Amino acid sequence: MAEEFTFPFEARLHEVAPALHEAQNAWLARIDSLPAPDRKTHELIRLVCTVILRSEDGIRRHAMLAREVGATWEEIAGAILLTLPGFGLLPAVEAFPTAREAFEAAPEPETDEE
């Protein structure tokens, strides 16, 4: 059975340097467990970073995770627009379709209501 990875680059990294890949995953897990900012803000910040980097995989992942932890489409779009004017119009405009698709594909956020 082939191993599944979140990002395409992970398979290549794992093939060449599996210990480095495992260490990177452990490090990223620690970032994900930071107590502040709250998880929604955390995902929106990471979304903005991936927009600036023009990383479609990152945009997809963090838009989806942001929704899963309660972000609305308006919050996601607003976060993307915060990349203006410092990083130009194109990264934001290019990010919208990917972010919207990921937002719509994400599961509904869990609520405490019963």
C-alpha positions as CSV (number, residue, x, y, z in Angstrom):
1,M,0.0,0.0,0.0
2,A,1.4,3.4,-1.0
3,E,1.8,6.0,1.6
4,E,-0.5,9.0,1.3
5,F,0.8,12.5,1.8
6,T,-0.9,15.9,2.1
7,F,1.3,17.7,-0.4
8,P,2.8,16.3,-3.6
9,F,6.3,17.3,-2.6
10,E,6.1,15.1,0.5
11,A,6.5,11.8,-1.5
12,R,9.7,13.1,-3.1
13,L,11.1,14.3,0.2
14,H,10.2,11.0,1.9
15,E,11.8,9.0,-0.8
16,V,15.1,10.8,-0.5
17,A,15.2,11.7,3.2
18,P,12.5,9.9,5.2
19,A,13.9,10.9,8.6
20,L,13.9,14.6,7.6
21,H,10.4,14.2,6.4
22,E,9.3,12.7,9.7
23,A,11.1,15.4,11.6
24,Q,9.4,18.1,9.5
25,N,6.0,16.5,10.2
26,A,6.7,16.5,13.9
27,W,7.7,20.2,13.8
28,L,4.6,21.1,11.8
29,A,2.4,19.3,14.3
30,R,3.9,21.4,17.1
31,I,3.0,24.6,15.2
32,D,-0.5,23.3,14.8
33,S,-0.8,22.8,18.5
34,L,0.2,26.3,19.6
35,P,-2.3,27.6,22.2
36,A,-2.5,31.1,20.7
37,P,-3.7,32.5,18.4
38,D,-7.0,30.5,18.4
39,R,-7.2,27.8,15.7
40,K,-9.4,29.8,13.3
41,T,-7.0,32.8,13.4
42,H,-4.1,30.4,13.0
43,E,-5.5,28.9,9.8
44,L,-6.4,32.3,8.4
45,I,-2.8,33.5,9.0
46,R,-1.4,30.4,7.4
47,L,-3.8,30.9,4.5
48,V,-2.5,34.5,4.0
49,C,1.1,33.2,4.0
50,T,0.3,30.6,1.3
51,V,-1.5,33.2,-0.8
52,I,1.7,35.4,-0.7
53,L,3.7,32.3,-1.7
54,R,1.2,31.5,-4.4
55,S,1.0,27.9,-3.1
56,E,-2.2,26.4,-4.5
57,D,-1.8,23.3,-2.3
58,G,-1.3,25.5,0.8
59,I,-4.3,27.7,-0.1
60,R,-6.4,24.7,-0.6
61,R,-5.3,23.1,2.7
62,H,-5.7,26.2,4.9
63,A,-9.0,27.4,3.4
64,M,-10.4,23.9,4.1
65,L,-9.0,23.8,7.6
66,A,-10.2,27.4,8.3
67,R,-13.7,26.4,7.4
68,E,-13.5,23.2,9.5
69,V,-12.7,25.3,12.5
70,G,-15.5,27.8,11.9
71,A,-14.3,30.4,9.4
72,T,-16.9,31.8,7.1
73,W,-16.3,32.5,3.4
74,E,-16.3,36.2,4.2
75,E,-13.6,35.8,6.7
76,I,-11.5,33.7,4.3
77,A,-12.0,36.2,1.5
78,G,-11.2,39.1,3.8
79,A,-8.0,37.4,5.0
80,I,-6.9,36.9,1.4
81,L,-7.6,40.6,0.6
82,L,-5.3,41.6,3.5
83,T,-2.4,40.6,1.2
84,L,-3.2,43.8,-0.7
85,P,-1.5,46.2,-1.4
86,G,1.8,44.9,-0.1
87,F,2.0,41.8,-2.3
88,G,0.0,42.9,-5.3
89,L,-3.4,42.2,-6.7
90,L,-2.6,39.0,-8.7
91,P,-1.8,36.7,-5.8
92,A,-5.1,37.5,-4.1
93,V,-7.2,37.3,-7.3
94,E,-5.5,34.0,-8.3
95,A,-6.2,32.5,-4.8
96,F,-9.9,33.1,-4.8
97,P,-11.0,30.1,-7.0
98,T,-8.8,27.6,-5.2
99,A,-9.8,28.9,-1.8
100,R,-13.5,28.9,-2.7
101,E,-13.3,25.4,-4.1
102,A,-11.6,24.2,-0.9
103,F,-14.0,26.1,1.4
104,E,-17.0,24.4,-0.4
105,A,-15.4,21.0,-0.2
106,A,-14.6,21.2,3.5
107,P,-16.9,19.6,6.0
108,E,-19.2,21.8,8.0
109,P,-17.7,23.1,11.2
110,E,-18.6,21.2,14.3
111,T,-20.8,23.1,16.8
112,D,-21.3,22.6,20.4
113,E,-25.1,22.8,19.9
114,E,-27.1,19.7,20.2
